[in-house]
Amino acid sequence: MFRVGLTGGVASGKSTVADLFERQGATVIDTDRIARAIVAPGRPVLAALVSALGTGILGTGGVLDRAALRRRIFADAATRRTVEGILHPAIMAELERQSQAAGGPYQVLVVPLLVEGHRTGLVDRVLVVDCPAGLQVERLMKRDGETLESAQAMLAAQATREERLAAADDVIRNDGAPKALAARVAELDRLYREMAAQA
């Protein structure tokens, strides 16, 4: 199966791009969706997180308070490593399971930490959604209600824009009109179908 790794910084527009690929008929498997599913109440991954970090990460009804967890992760590198050590192996195992079962003309695997996690070897092609850091900060403040400081801390905890672009086979710039974004996805869809047919 020909697999494209879709990545980009926080609030760069990965979900929007993934939706556009899905509309083109590509099989999209999103690790953010997987991450939400594996931390549902009663799942062993949630129990492991609570064991490591305490019940302060839980909201009402024993549901993971994702905002509280995110604040702790970005405030402290050791906590981030602990959480990643619990979450990432479970997420990647489920990603692989879904990929093997899914089929499709080609697959788009949405992996935000593809570059940071040194996981580019999982895919045949790396596609980076790129936009200026200032735009990411603006979107985080508007979309998630982050402060300027917390938004900047989130960006600082990820790979730099330059590191991601250096790992990219293809780039989608997401700082213009939505129509241009859709056109670029359609262009890449044609390329990936050709490459998948030849693989």
N, C-alpha and C positions, 0 to 999 in steps of 0.2 A: 504493500500500500504506500502510495506517494504521500508524504506528510509535510505540511508547511507549519512551522512554528511561528505563531503570531504573538508578538511581544511589543512592549513599549512602556514608558514610564507611567506612573499613577496619573489618572485623568488625561491621558493622551488621546483617548478615543477608541481603545481596543474593542469595547463592546459594540460600539456603532459599526466598526469595520467588520467584526465577526457577524453581525446581523446582515450586513450587505452580502457577505460571502454565502451565508445561509440562503438568502434570496436567490443567489445565482445557482443554487443546487449543490453546493459543497457540503460535506459532512463536517459540522463544527462541534468540537468537544472542548468545553471551557472549564479550566481548572478552578475558576472562581465558583462555578456552580457545584463542582465536585466538593470544594472546600466547605460550602454551606451544608451540603448533604451529609458529609461525614462527621459534622459536629452537632447533629440533631440530638435532642435529649435521648438518653439511653444508649447512645453509640459509644464504643470503647475509646474513640479518639477524644471525645468531650471529657470522659472520665479521666483520661491521662492529662489533659490540660488543667482540669480542676485540681488534680493531685499535685501538679507542678506549681500552679499559680494561686490556688485557693478559690473560694467561692465568690470572691469579689468580681470575677469575670462573668458571673451569671446574672441574668435579668429575671424578670418575673416568670414563674413557671419553669425555672431551671433551664431556660433557653440561654445560649451564649450571647452575651452583650458584646457584639462585634466592635462597637465604637469604643467601649472600655478596653477591650483587648488591644485594639489598634493603638490607642493612646499609650498603653504600657509598652507595646512593642517598639514604637518609635521614640519613646523616652529613654529606653535602656537597651543597649546592644546585647547584653547577656540574656535578658528576657527574650529578645528577638531570636537569638540562637536556640534557646530552649524550645520556643514555640515552633520554630522551623524544623527542629529535630523531631518533634512529634507529628507535625502536620505533613511535611513534604514527602516522607516515604509513603504515607497512606494515600496522599493525593496522587503521586506518580504511579502507584500500583493500580489505583482505580482508573487513571487515565489510560494506562496500557491495556487494562481489561476492556474498557469501552472502545478503544481504538481497534483492538483485535476483532471485536464483535460487530463493529459498525459498517464497514465497507464504504461505498460511495465512489464517485469519480476521482476524488482525492480528498484528503482530510486536512482541516485547519485546526491545529491544536493551540488553544489560547493559553499561553503560559507566561504570566507577567514577569516572573523571575528567571526566564530562560537563559539570559546572559549571566546574571549574578550567580545562578545556581550551576553554571558550567554544564548546561543540559542541551547545548546546540547539537550534540551528537545524536539526539533522539529523533531529529527531523532531517529531511532532505534539503530543506530550504528555510532560511530565516527571513521573516517579514517583520520589519519594524514600523510601527505607527509612531510618527515623529511630530513634535510641535515644540515651539519655544518654551523654556522653563517658566517664563512669566505667565504664559497662557495656562499652563498646568496649575500654577498657584491660584490664578484667578478662578479657574473651574472648581478647584477644591474648596475655595472659600464660598463660592456661590452654590455649588451642588451639595457639599457635605457640611457646610457651616463651620469649616475649619478656620482657625485664626491664621494670620500671616505666618507666625512663628511655627505653628504645628504643620502647616502646609510645606514650609521650607524644610522642616525636619524630615518630613516624609520623602521629599525629593533627595535630600542628602543621604538617606539610608539606602537608596537604590543605586544601580549602576548609573554612571553619567551618560548624558546624551551621546557624547563622543564614543564611549565604550559600546553602547548599543549599536550605533551607526557603523562602527568598525566590524561588528559581527554580522551585519545585515547583508543578505543577498539582494533583497528588494526593500524599498522604502515607500511608505505612503505618508505624504505630508498632510497633516490634519490641522491646518490653520486657515483654511479658505472656505469656499462655498460648499455646502453639502452635495451639490450636483457634481462638482469636480471629484469629490470623494467617491461617489458612486461610479463615475466614469473610470477612475483608476482601479477600483475593485473589479469592474467588468473586464478591463484590459489584463489584469493579473489572472483572473479566472480563465481566460483563454490560454494564457501562457502555461498555467498549472495543468490544465487539461491536456495540452500538447506534451508537456514533460511527463505527466503520469502515463500517457499512452506509450511513450518511448521507454519508460522505466522497466 
